[in-house]
Amino acid sequence: MMKSLFLSLLLVSVLFMNSFTEVQGGKWKGEGTTQNLESIVIGRCYDYIRIVNPAVGEKNCSEIWEAFKNAFINKDPCNILPKDYELFINLSLHTIPPNKSLFWENNHLLVNSFAGRGQRYMSLADTLFGFFGDFLNWCGQANSIELDYESCPTTEECENNAVESFWRMASITYAQHSSGVIHVLLNGSAVGGAYPEPGFFADYEIPNLQKDKISQIAIWVVDDIEGPDIDSCGTHTVEKLENRLKTLGYDVICTDNYKSVMFLLCVDYPDDPKCTLSSSAPAAQRGPISSDRGGSWNKLMFVSFVGFLFRFALVY
């Protein structure tokens, strides 16, 4: 009898300790804080103000890091709110040039490449506050000044986690300071549609656009080169987005498979039929040329042409 009671108490104790550990953040489902986080973000800050975009002027990178860290450190990792990052945003804020804003959904890497680190467009990740946290992960622990390098909560575990709230605040700020022609790059091959709801663009960016500062919203719906054509202008979720923006009073235009973006995608898929350059007349040739040699020459010319276009865009 006593032995059974002892085993029952031991089992209860083990279950309690496991539950306690999970609550403390030791057993979250998400990956832990990025190693060397402080060194990475301070380095990114100096890289941005010295090389990427020196036009923003002098910034105190150590002070920005402290404001960033204090937004979530020594707090319940599931109770971090967007407003907790207000000081960080205020210290890192700078002007976003008119006509340069590039919003997106479901094509993070493509947007980073197309924007050209702010040379072509300035996406959220090309601002100082977005550049600071791009592709990084972080969280703290309740009643501790230490970062949690073991695990961090996912959005499924709790919405008010450190990373989710950071990007909400960053998205709100980015939308509020965008002006002129606004560009939106959507993935026409995304499962569920190009314009997700809920989503950052739908929930945090559209509501915070300043209508009096915006002349037009240009939507680009681009399919993955080897992906399906699920969504397009005037259909499905894109039509829903167009109607929402028009109802809000915006001048909206929409383009499927915007050529400049397609050129960039085709650098990696020169043989795909979508990447074939057509000509109204056959090129003059002297003597017989095999189909293989002609095809190789066309591929070479295509890749060279695309490379020239993007070098030209970066310079001008």
C-alpha positions in Angstrom: 0.0 0.0 0.0 2.7 2.5 1.0 4.8 1.5 -2.0 1.9 2.2 -4.4 1.3 5.6 -2.7 5.0 6.5 -3.0 5.0 5.6 -6.7 1.9 7.6 -7.4 3.4 10.7 -5.7 6.6 10.3 -7.6 4.7 10.1 -10.9 2.8 13.3 -10.0 6.0 15.1 -9.1 7.6 14.2 -12.5 4.6 15.4 -14.4 4.5 18.6 -12.5 8.2 19.3 -13.1 7.8 18.6 -16.9 4.9 21.0 -17.0 6.8 23.6 -15.1 9.8 23.4 -17.4 7.6 23.9 -20.4 6.0 27.0 -18.9 9.4 28.4 -18.2 10.3 28.2 -21.9 12.7 25.2 -21.8 10.4 23.1 -24.0 9.0 25.4 -26.5 8.4 24.0 -30.0 10.3 26.8 -31.9 14.0 27.1 -32.4 15.9 29.1 -29.7 17.5 32.5 -30.0 20.0 32.8 -32.8 23.5 32.3 -31.5 25.6 35.5 -31.1 22.5 37.6 -31.6 23.9 40.7 -30.0 27.0 40.7 -32.2 24.9 40.0 -35.3 22.4 42.8 -34.9 24.9 45.4 -33.8 27.1 44.4 -36.8 24.0 44.7 -39.1 23.3 48.1 -37.7 26.8 49.4 -38.6 26.7 47.6 -41.9 23.4 49.4 -42.7 24.4 52.9 -41.7 27.9 52.7 -43.2 27.5 50.7 -46.4 23.9 49.7 -47.2 22.2 53.1 -46.7 24.5 55.7 -45.2 21.9 58.4 -46.1 20.0 57.5 -42.9 22.7 59.4 -41.0 24.4 58.5 -37.7 22.6 56.0 -35.4 23.7 54.7 -31.9 23.8 51.0 -32.7 24.5 50.0 -29.0 21.5 52.0 -27.8 19.3 50.5 -30.5 20.4 47.0 -29.4 19.5 47.8 -25.8 16.1 49.1 -26.7 15.5 46.0 -28.8 16.6 43.6 -26.0 14.6 45.4 -23.3 11.4 44.9 -25.3 11.4 41.2 -24.5 14.0 40.4 -21.9 13.0 39.4 -18.4 9.4 39.0 -19.5 6.9 36.2 -20.1 7.9 35.1 -23.7 4.1 34.8 -24.5 3.3 38.3 -23.3 5.3 40.5 -25.6 3.3 43.2 -27.3 4.1 45.3 -30.4 4.1 48.5 -28.3 7.1 47.0 -26.4 9.2 47.8 -29.4 8.3 51.4 -29.6 11.6 52.8 -28.3 13.5 50.5 -30.7 11.5 51.7 -33.6 11.9 55.4 -32.7 15.7 55.0 -32.4 16.0 53.1 -35.7 13.4 55.0 -37.8 14.4 56.8 -41.0 12.7 58.1 -44.2 11.4 55.6 -46.7 11.8 57.2 -50.2 8.6 57.8 -52.1 7.7 55.2 -54.8 10.1 52.7 -53.3 8.0 50.7 -50.9 7.6 47.0 -51.7 5.1 44.9 -49.8 4.8 41.2 -50.2 3.3 37.9 -49.2 4.8 34.3 -49.6 8.0 35.3 -51.4 10.5 36.6 -48.9 13.7 35.5 -50.7 12.4 36.8 -54.1 11.6 40.2 -52.6 15.0 40.5 -51.0 16.7 39.7 -54.3 14.4 42.0 -56.4 14.7 44.9 -54.0 18.5 44.8 -54.3 19.1 45.9 -50.7 17.3 49.1 -51.3 18.8 50.0 -54.6 15.8 49.1 -56.6 13.0 49.1 -54.0 13.0 49.4 -50.2 11.1 46.4 -48.7 10.6 46.2 -45.0 13.8 44.1 -44.7 15.7 47.0 -46.4 14.8 49.5 -43.7 17.2 49.6 -40.7 14.6 48.3 -38.3 13.7 45.4 -40.7 17.3 44.7 -41.6 18.0 44.4 -37.9 15.8 41.3 -37.4 15.6 39.6 -40.9 15.9 35.8 -40.7 16.8 35.9 -37.0 15.0 34.4 -34.0 15.0 35.5 -30.3 13.1 35.3 -27.0 13.8 35.8 -23.3 12.6 34.2 -20.2 10.4 35.3 -17.3 12.3 36.4 -14.3 15.7 36.2 -16.1 17.9 38.6 -17.9 19.2 35.8 -20.1 18.2 35.0 -23.7 16.7 31.5 -24.3 19.0 29.8 -26.7 17.3 26.4 -26.3 13.8 27.1 -27.6 11.3 29.9 -28.2 7.5 29.8 -28.6 5.9 29.5 -32.0 3.0 31.6 -33.1 0.8 28.5 -32.7 1.8 28.3 -29.0 1.2 32.0 -28.4 0.6 34.9 -30.7 2.2 37.5 -28.5 5.7 36.1 -28.7 8.8 38.3 -29.2 9.4 37.7 -32.9 5.7 37.9 -34.0 5.2 41.2 -32.1 8.4 42.6 -33.5 7.2 42.1 -37.1 3.8 43.4 -36.3 5.2 46.7 -35.0 7.7 46.8 -37.9 5.0 46.3 -40.5 2.7 48.9 -39.0 5.6 51.4 -39.0 6.6 50.5 -42.5 3.1 51.1 -43.8 2.7 54.4 -42.0 5.8 55.8 -43.6 5.3 54.5 -47.2 4.3 57.0 -49.9 3.8 57.6 -53.6 3.3 54.5 -55.7 3.0 51.5 -53.5 4.2 48.1 -54.9 2.8 44.7 -53.7 4.5 41.5 -54.9 2.3 38.4 -54.5 3.0 34.7 -55.2 0.4 33.4 -57.7 1.5 29.8 -56.9 0.9 30.0 -53.2 -1.3 27.4 -51.7 -4.5 29.1 -50.5 -4.1 32.1 -52.7 -1.7 35.0 -53.3 -3.4 37.3 -50.7 -3.7 35.4 -47.4 -6.1 36.4 -44.7 -5.1 36.6 -42.0 -1.7 37.9 -43.0 0.7 40.8 -42.3 -0.3 42.7 -45.4 -4.0 42.3 -44.7 -4.0 42.8 -41.0 -1.2 45.2 -40.2 -0.1 47.0 -43.4 -3.2 47.9 -45.3 -5.0 49.4 -42.2 -1.9 51.6 -41.6 -1.4 53.0 -45.1 -1.7 56.8 -45.1 -4.2 57.3 -48.0 -3.3 61.0 -48.4 0.3 60.1 -49.1 -0.4 57.3 -51.7 -0.9 58.0 -55.4 -1.4 54.4 -56.6 -1.0 50.8 -55.5 0.6 48.5 -58.1 0.0 44.8 -57.5 2.3 42.2 -59.2 1.1 38.6 -59.1 4.0 36.4 -60.1 3.9 32.6 -60.4 6.8 30.4 -59.4 8.6 29.3 -62.6 7.9 25.6 -62.0 4.8 26.3 -59.9 1.0 26.2 -60.7 -1.0 29.3 -61.7 -3.3 29.3 -58.7 -4.1 33.0 -58.5 -4.1 35.9 -60.9 -5.3 39.5 -61.3 -9.1 39.8 -61.1 -9.6 36.3 -59.7 -9.8 34.5 -56.4 -8.0 36.2 -53.5 -6.3 38.8 -55.7 -9.8 40.1 -56.8 -10.7 40.3 -53.1 -7.6 42.4 -52.5 -8.3 44.7 -55.5 -11.9 45.2 -54.3 -10.8 46.0 -50.8 -8.2 48.6 -51.9 -10.6 50.2 -54.4 -13.3 50.4 -51.7 -10.8 52.2 -49.5 -10.4 54.8 -52.3 -7.1 53.7 -53.8 -6.1 53.8 -57.5 -5.2 50.1 -58.1 -3.5 48.5 -61.1 -2.6 44.8 -61.3 -0.1 42.9 -63.5 0.4 39.2 -63.9 3.9 37.9 -64.1 5.6 41.3 -64.1 8.5 41.1 -66.6 11.2 42.5 -64.4 10.5 39.9 -61.7 10.3 37.2 -64.3 13.7 38.1 -65.6 15.1 37.6 -62.2 13.4 34.3 -61.7 14.6 33.1 -65.1 18.2 33.5 -64.2 17.8 30.2 -62.3 15.5 28.5 -64.9 16.9 29.6 -68.4 15.5 26.4 -70.0 12.0 26.7 -68.8 9.4 27.6 -71.6 8.3 30.6 -69.5 11.8 32.0 -69.9 12.0 31.9 -73.7 12.6 35.2 -75.4 10.5 35.5 -78.6 11.5 37.4 -81.7 9.4 38.7 -84.6 11.9 37.7 -87.2 14.6 34.9 -87.4 18.1 36.1 -86.8 20.3 36.2 -89.9 22.8 33.4 -90.0 25.6 32.3 -92.3 26.0 28.6 -92.9 24.3 25.8 -91.1 23.9 26.0 -87.3 22.8 22.9 -85.4 19.7 23.3 -83.1 21.9 22.5 -80.1 24.4 25.3 -80.9 21.6 27.8 -81.5 19.9 26.8 -78.3 23.1 27.2 -76.3 23.7 30.6 -77.9 20.1 31.8 -77.1 20.6 30.7 -73.4 23.9 32.5 -73.2 22.4 35.7 -74.7 19.4 35.5 -72.4 21.4 35.2 -69.2 23.8 37.9 -70.4 20.8 40.2 -71.2 19.2 39.6 -67.8 22.5 40.2 -66.0 22.9 43.5 -67.9 19.4 44.6 -67.0 19.9 44.1 -63.3 23.4 45.7 -63.3 21.9 48.7 -65.1 19.1 48.9 -62.6 21.5 48.9 -59.7 23.6 51.7 -61.2 20.7 53.9 -62.1 
